[in-house]
Amino acid sequence: MMRIEFEGMDEFLQQLEKLGNDVDKYADEALKNAGKVLQTEVKKRAPVRTGNLKQHIMLSEPKDRAIDVYVDGKAYYGAFLEEGTSKMRAQPFMYPAFQSSQFKIRREMVETLRRRMGLMP
């Protein structure tokens, strides 16, 4: 499971709170959009044998200013692929997806918040 949390997000959201009551809704929307970016990248990198793993890379609902991209129980072996076992080498796909898409994730969050605040079209 990958959880998106960025340092400084709470301070940024505190500044946004001054703008009105919709800040939590805006933050959730930004997290969801950023989560979709990560979910897409994880699916691109997931090893494919039957396609089951890709179908079960899920995105949670935002909660407590965080969102999870995870592999659900129907593809439980995703954790074995990511971490490896004593009999199988690791084939990481989640962490490399996060590493390579951090800039896109942050940009999506900022652009979503700017759009909602009327600072960009």
Backbone as a ProteinNet text record, in pm:
[ID]
protein_1_A
[PRIMARY]
MMRIEFEGMDEFLQQLEKLGNDVDKYADEALKNAGKVLQTEVKKRAPVRTGNLKQHIMLSEPKDRAIDVYVDGKAYYGAFLEEGTSKMRAQPFMYPAFQSSQFKIRREMVETLRRRMGLMP
[TERTIARY]
84.9	0	89.9	59.5	132	37.7	84.5	3.7	67.6	-12.4	38.3	23.3	134.2	136.7	257.9	240.4	352	373.3	500.2	533.8	493.1	440.8	400.3	255.5	191.3	52.6	-39.2	-19.4	-105.2	-95.1	27.7	45.2	-23.4	-7.6	-70.7	-222.3	-276.6	-422.1	-472.2	-390.6	-429.5	-444	-354.4	-365.6	-491.5	-523.2	-643.1	-771.1	-766.8	-885.8	-937.4	-849.4	-890	-984.4	-983.5	-1065.5	-1210.3	-1237	-1376.2	-1390.7	-1515.4	-1549.2	-1523.9	-1499.9	-1484.8	-1343.2	-1256.2	-1116.7	-1097.9	-1171	-1156.8	-1201.3	-1308.3	-1355.2	-1248.9	-1186.9	-1082	-960.8	-923.4	-808.7	-835.7	-956.7	-992.3	-988.6	-1038.4	-1035.6	-891.1	-804.7	-663.9	-596.1	-624.6	-567.9	-617	-746	-802.1	-739.6	-725.7	-664	-517.9	-446	-306.4	-297.7	-390.2	-393.9	-415.7	-498.3	-522.2	-394.6	-314.8	-186.3	-98.8	-88	-6.3	-65	-194.7	-259.3	-229.5	-237.1	-208.2	-64.1	27.8	170	197.5	135.2	152.8	101.3	-13.6	-69.2	23.8	86	180.2	298.6	342.1	463	436.3	311.9	279.6	314.7	379.1	408.1	277.6	279.5	157.6	180.5	97.1	95	-45.1	-145.2	-284	-363.1	-309.5	-380.3	-458.8	-465	-539.9	-484.1	-352.6	-290.5	-329.8	-318.8	-353.5	-498.7	-586.2	-728.6	-757	-663.8	-688.9	-598.2	-546.8	-474.1	-578.1	-605.9	-719.7	-676	-772.6	-752.8	-858.1	-814.7	-909	-974.1	-1069.7	-1126.4	-1033.6	-1023	-939.4	-990.8	-896.8	-932.2	-814.9	-843.9	-740.1	-627.4	-666.3	-571	-466.1	-507.9	-422.5	-509.2	-445.5	-516.3	-423.1	-478.9	-398.2	-417.6	-307.7	-310	-264.1	-346.1	-317.6	-362.8	-313.2	-355.4	-454.6	-575.9	-675.9	-651.6	-726.1	-705.9	-712.5	-780	-790.8	-659.2	-566.4	-432.9	-329.8	-354.3	-270.8	-122.6	-93.5	44.5	122.1	52.8	121.1	227.5	201.1	299.4	422	401.8	515.1	599.9	533.1	606.5	685.7	622.3	687.1	808.1	793.1	896.8	986.2	937	1010.8	983.8	1026.7	1014.3	1147.5	1153.7	1276.7	1301.2	1197	1209.7	1193.1	1171.1	1145.3	1204.5	1274.1	1331.5	1219	1243.5	1145.5	1134.2	1013.6	986.1	909.5	978.5	908.6	840.1	719.6	644.9	577	540.8	471.1	567.7	674.5	767.4	834.6	880.1	937.4	835.1	708.9	604.6	591.6	594.3	586.3	707.5	825.1	947.3	946.8	905.7	911.8	800.5	694.9	581.1	558.9	652.7	634.1	607	680.5	660.6	519.9	475.7	341	233.4	255.5	158.5	144.5	256.9	253.2	191.7	229.9	175.1	23.8	-25.8	-170.8	-241.6	-183.7	-245.1	-250.7	-140	-134.1	-229.9	-230.5	-319.5	-465.8	-501	-639.8	-679.2	-593.5	-624.2	-630.6	-540.2	-543.5	-671.4	-713.1	-838.6	-955.9	-961.8	-1075.1	-1075.5	-957.8	-947.4	-963.8	-980.7	-999.3	-870.8	-758.1	-628.8	-576.7	-645.9	-607	-729.8	-731.3	-851.3	-873.9
-116.7	0	123.5	217.4	344.3	451.9	530.8	639.1	770.2	858.8	988.6	1087.4	1134.9	1239.4	1325.8	1453.5	1541.6	1637.6	1656.2	1752.5	1890.8	1969.4	2104.2	2114	2000.1	2001.2	2062	2027	2079.7	2231.8	2284.3	2429.3	2497.5	2437.3	2491.8	2491.7	2382.7	2373.7	2469.7	2496.6	2595.5	2733.1	2764.1	2891.1	2893.3	2780.2	2772	2786.1	2739	2744.4	2886.2	2979.7	3119	3157.3	3077.4	3108.7	3062.6	2971.3	2929.5	2786.8	2742.9	2612.1	2496	2524.1	2417.5	2361	2403.4	2364.3	2212.9	2146.9	2001.9	1932.1	1982.1	1924.6	1943.1	2060.1	2087.4	1998.3	1982.9	1898.6	1753.7	1704.9	1567.8	1550.1	1649.6	1642.8	1639.9	1721.7	1724.8	1591	1533.2	1402.8	1294.4	1298.3	1196.8	1206.9	1327.6	1345.8	1301.1	1334.6	1291.9	1140.4	1083	937.5	866.5	924.2	865.5	865.5	971.6	977.7	861	840.4	731.3	595.8	579.6	453.5	416.6	512.8	488.8	443.5	509.3	474.3	335.8	302.1	169.7	62.7	86.8	-10.4	-29.7	78.4	67.5	-22.1	-16.3	-87	-226.3	-258.4	-387.6	-501.9	-605.7	-722.5	-784	-829.6	-886.4	-1033.2	-1114.7	-1255.9	-1289.1	-1254.1	-1278.7	-1148.6	-1040.3	-913.3	-891.7	-993.7	-984.8	-876.4	-868.8	-771	-628.9	-596.6	-460.9	-426	-523.9	-500.2	-472.2	-508.6	-494.9	-392.7	-300.2	-186.4	-78.4	-52.3	29.6	162.8	252.7	385	403.6	434.2	455	592.1	616.8	749.8	830.1	959.3	1041.1	1036.4	1027.3	1026.8	1086	1177.6	1241.3	1299.2	1362.4	1427.4	1332.2	1208.3	1107.4	1018.4	951.3	858.7	741.4	623.5	503.6	447.7	406.5	323.6	187	84.7	-45.9	-157.6	-276.6	-396.8	-467.5	-489.7	-552.7	-702.8	-765.2	-905.1	-1005.2	-972.6	-1066.9	-1082.1	-992.4	-1001	-988.4	-1063.7	-1058	-1077.7	-1149.2	-1179.7	-1055.9	-943.5	-819	-782.4	-807.9	-779.1	-868.5	-993.5	-1083.8	-1037.1	-989.1	-937.6	-812.8	-722.7	-597.3	-621.2	-706.8	-727.2	-848.1	-945.7	-1070.4	-1164.9	-1288.3	-1389.7	-1463.4	-1560.3	-1639.3	-1722.6	-1743.3	-1825.6	-1747.2	-1615	-1535.5	-1396.4	-1350.5	-1216.7	-1113	-996.9	-887.5	-834.3	-793.8	-725.7	-597.1	-502.4	-382.2	-306.5	-263.1	-183.3	-64.5	-75.7	33.9	145.4	109.8	212.7	283.8	211.4	281.6	373.4	331.7	416.6	546	535.4	654	744.1	685.2	763.7	839.5	772.7	836	937.9	932.1	1020.5	1127.1	1144	1242.2	1382.3	1422.6	1555.7	1568.4	1468.2	1470.6	1474.2	1398.9	1393.8	1531.7	1591.4	1724.9	1827.5	1821.7	1916.9	1902.3	1780.7	1757.6	1814.5	1796.4	1850.4	2002.7	2064.3	2210.8	2264.5	2203.4	2251	2235.5	2126.5	2107.3	2216.8	2243.9	2347.8	2485.5	2513.1	2643.1	2660.3	2554	2561.5	2590	2518.6	2534.1	2670.7	2731.9	2863.7	2973.4	2934.4	3031.9	3100.2	3038.3	3097.4	3051	2954.1	2909.6	2854.4	2862.4	2817.1	2667.7
0	0	0	-85.8	-90.4	-39.5	53.5	109.3	68.1	14.2	-27.9	86.7	136.3	238.2	206.5	196.8	166.7	280.8	315.7	418.9	372.3	463.5	430.2	385.7	361.4	314.7	420.5	546.6	652.6	662.4	652.6	659.5	540.7	423.4	303.1	317.7	370	387	493.8	595.9	696.3	632	539.2	467.9	382.6	322.6	238.7	321.6	446.1	531.4	548.6	534.7	544.5	430.3	323.9	206.6	220.1	312.9	327.6	375.2	382.4	437.2	342.2	215.5	117.7	111.4	199.3	189.9	201.7	290.2	302.4	174.9	115.8	-10.4	-118.3	-123.8	-222.2	-197.5	-72.2	-38.1	-76.9	-49.7	-87.1	-238.4	-310.6	-456.5	-507.2	-448.8	-488.6	-459.4	-342.9	-309	-403.3	-434.8	-524	-663.7	-715	-846.2	-845.3	-738.7	-726.5	-711.7	-636.8	-621.4	-753.5	-839.3	-971.1	-1054.7	-1040.3	-1111.5	-1067.1	-935.8	-884	-922.4	-911.4	-945.7	-1091.3	-1180.6	-1322	-1341.1	-1274.1	-1286.5	-1227.8	-1115.7	-1055.7	-1151.9	-1212.5	-1307.7	-1427.5	-1473.5	-1586	-1551	-1427.2	-1385.1	-1327.9	-1302	-1240.9	-1335.9	-1282.3	-1365.8	-1416.4	-1539.8	-1599.2	-1634.5	-1578.2	-1616.4	-1665.2	-1581.8	-1620	-1632.1	-1575.8	-1573.4	-1445.8	-1360.8	-1235.9	-1144.1	-1134.8	-1045.9	-1085.4	-1212.4	-1258.6	-1227.3	-1239.5	-1213.6	-1067.1	-978.7	-835.4	-767.7	-846.2	-788.8	-766.8	-641.2	-602	-542.3	-536.5	-478.1	-369.8	-248.8	-138.5	-150.6	-66.9	-53.7	37.8	16.1	104.3	247.9	342.6	484.7	561.4	649.4	732	646.8	537.1	445.7	390.8	363	301.2	213.7	119.3	31.1	5.2	-12.7	-33.5	-173.1	-233.4	-353.2	-304.2	-326.8	-268.2	-361.4	-333	-404.6	-314.3	-364.7	-277.9	-264.6	-177.9	-140.9	-253.9	-362.2	-473.1	-548.4	-521.4	-580.7	-467.8	-360	-239.7	-270	-378	-413.2	-459.3	-477.2	-513.9	-411.5	-285.5	-180	-195.7	-234.7	-255.8	-374	-478.2	-594.3	-556.4	-483	-444.4	-354.1	-255.3	-153.5	-178.4	-255.4	-273.2	-157.1	-172.4	-66.6	-58.8	29.1	39.5	-85.7	-164.7	-285.4	-415.1	-402.8	-522.8	-504.2	-606.4	-598.1	-609.5	-553.3	-558	-701	-736.3	-862.5	-828.4	-765.1	-718.1	-831.4	-804.3	-901.4	-834.2	-707.7	-640.3	-600.8	-531.2	-486.5	-605.6	-707.5	-823.4	-892.6	-893.9	-953.2	-873.8	-742	-657.5	-679.3	-680.1	-698.2	-830.1	-936.3	-1068	-1092.2	-1013.8	-1040.5	-933.1	-840.9	-733.4	-787.5	-890.2	-946.7	-1005	-1080.6	-1140.1	-1031.9	-925	-814.9	-750.6	-718	-655.8	-749.2	-875.7	-972.6	-982.7	-983.9	-992	-869.9	-753.1	-631.8	-637.8	-672.6	-678.5	-784.5	-902.6	-1009	-970.8	-905.9	-861.9	-764	-666.5	-567.5	-633	-724.3	-793.4	-874.8	-944.6	-1022.3	-930.5	-818.6	-726.1	-660.2	-647.2	-587.8	-691.9	-818.5	-924.6	-966.4	-939.2	-974.6	-1109.4	-1170.8	-1303.8	-1374.1	-1506.2	-1580.3	-1573.6
[MASK]
+++++++++++++++++++++++++++++++++++++++++++++++++++++++++++++++++++++++++++++++++++++++++++++++++++++++++++++++++++++++++

